Amino acid sequence: MNLSARWIAFFLSSFITVLTVAFLNFVPGTSAEMLVVAGISCFLSTYLASFYAVDVLIFQEVDKIYKTVKKLKIKDFNIKKKSLFKSENPLKLLNSEISDYVTEKQKEIDELKRMESFRREFLADVSHELKTPIFAAQGFVHTLLDGAMEEPEVATRFLQKAAKSLDGLDALVRDLVVLSQVETGELKMQFEIVDLVQITNEIFDQLEDKAKKRKTTLRIKPDKLKDCLVVADPQRIYQVLTNFIDNAIKYGKQSGKVTVAFEETKKHFTIAVEDDGPGIPKEDLGRIFERFYRVDKSRSRETGGTGLGLAIVKHILSAHNSSVTVSSKPNKGTRFSFTLLKAN
């Protein structure tokens, strides 16, 4: 039965009337006519008082709360006014809806606080990363202006160092632009059929000198795999594989090996880039895809890089409806893997 002010008043007055008549029935000298008059009087007075109390003090207040909720934005609630007042317990329903609403809003507030903290941290990181190459280049240029230009060898060395700092600054700005474009969806993926074996061999050729310096062996697994045709953006997937392979060479062990493995399933290819280096500490695994996060900050600066590579990779793979999985064991190496849709 749906409750209303009238029904609540009726049941309450009926209950009080029954109790009153039952009590008067035990009073000596009370006639039947007196019981009827007392019952009717009790019922009417109790009904009017109860109706007023329930309607004015409860239901009208509930209606005010409802209107307040509507001002907040009623569509945020899974509730309608008709269902509210047809409910067996409108106060309980309204309280439940408001509690859910408050919980959701608290989650939004917590997320905004988290994003604000992230924004402040990101701005601090960007400022630091930009400041380092700018100050370095600035120092070299001012040294030249102060008289070092008169010594050709010193001038050449300082100009080379300034150029290196500016190249690093240029790479950082370009990575920031790409990251921003990928995150906002401005950078659209151009999907087509690409051969990942061919792309991997091109990357091996590009990184050959770097691999030779560290005496690192580069190989594709299985050895006799002719092609790996997937649907992807060729430029961006080239960027993804270059990042993984370059990191494997830089952070793998000296005289080690880097393997790019392809595993075929019914609808997808799983691509894994593995090294046999020192691995990534367990406490760092969950943070390596954060912007500017470096496991070994001093070594990372020596080997170059902007600290944005893995963050960009994560977003590129997300745009390919894929995600990257990383596993690492101390002194045994690290494995990055992802899946891509096979070409028909």
Secondary structure as the mmCIF struct_conf table of DSSP 4:
data_model
#
loop_
_struct_conf.conf_type_id
_struct_conf.id
_struct_conf.beg_label_comp_id
_struct_conf.beg_label_asym_id
_struct_conf.beg_label_seq_id
_struct_conf.end_label_comp_id
_struct_conf.end_label_asym_id
_struct_conf.end_label_seq_id
HELX_RH_AL_P HELX_RH_AL_P1 ALA A 5 ASN A 25
TURN_TY1_P TURN_TY1_P1 PHE A 26 PHE A 26
BEND BEND1 VAL A 27 VAL A 27
TURN_TY1_P TURN_TY1_P2 PRO A 28 GLY A 29
HELX_RH_AL_P HELX_RH_AL_P2 ALA A 32 TYR A 52
HELX_RH_PI_P HELX_RH_PI_P1 ALA A 53 PHE A 59
HELX_RH_AL_P HELX_RH_AL_P3 GLN A 60 LYS A 73
HELX_RH_3T_P HELX_RH_3T_P1 ILE A 74 ASP A 76
BEND BEND2 PHE A 77 ASN A 78
HELX_RH_AL_P HELX_RH_AL_P4 LYS A 81 LYS A 86
BEND BEND3 SER A 87 GLU A 88
HELX_RH_AL_P HELX_RH_AL_P5 PRO A 90 LEU A 145
TURN_TY1_P TURN_TY1_P3 ASP A 146 GLY A 147
HELX_RH_3T_P HELX_RH_3T_P2 ALA A 148 GLU A 150
BEND BEND4 GLU A 151 GLU A 151
HELX_RH_AL_P HELX_RH_AL_P6 PRO A 152 THR A 184
TURN_TY1_P TURN_TY1_P4 GLY A 185 GLY A 185
BEND BEND5 LEU A 187 LEU A 187
STRN STRN1 GLU A 192 ASP A 195
HELX_RH_AL_P HELX_RH_AL_P7 LEU A 196 GLN A 206
TURN_TY1_P TURN_TY1_P5 LEU A 207 LEU A 207
HELX_RH_AL_P HELX_RH_AL_P8 GLU A 208 LYS A 213
TURN_TY1_P TURN_TY1_P6 ARG A 214 LYS A 215
STRN STRN2 THR A 217 LYS A 221
BEND BEND6 PRO A 222 PRO A 222
TURN_TY1_P TURN_TY1_P7 ASP A 223 LYS A 224
STRN STRN3 LEU A 229 ALA A 232
HELX_RH_AL_P HELX_RH_AL_P9 PRO A 234 TYR A 251
BEND BEND7 GLY A 252 GLY A 252
TURN_TY1_P TURN_TY1_P8 GLN A 254 SER A 255
STRN STRN4 LYS A 257 GLU A 264
BEND BEND8 LYS A 266 LYS A 267
STRN STRN5 HIS A 268 ASP A 275
BEND BEND9 GLY A 277 PRO A 278
HELX_RH_AL_P HELX_RH_AL_P10 LYS A 282 LEU A 285
TURN_TY1_P TURN_TY1_P9 GLY A 286 PHE A 289
BEND BEND10 GLU A 290 GLU A 290
TURN_TY1_P TURN_TY1_P10 ARG A 291 PHE A 292
BEND BEND11 VAL A 295 ASP A 296
HELX_RH_AL_P HELX_RH_AL_P11 LYS A 297 THR A 303
BEND BEND12 GLY A 307 GLY A 307
HELX_RH_AL_P HELX_RH_AL_P12 GLY A 309 ALA A 319
TURN_TY1_P TURN_TY1_P11 HIS A 320 ASN A 321
STRN STRN6 THR A 325 LYS A 329
TURN_TY1_P TURN_TY1_P12 PRO A 330 LYS A 332
STRN STRN7 GLY A 333 LEU A 341
STRN STRN8 LYS A 342 LYS A 342
HELX_LH_PP_P HELX_LH_PP_P1 ALA A 343 ALA A 343
#
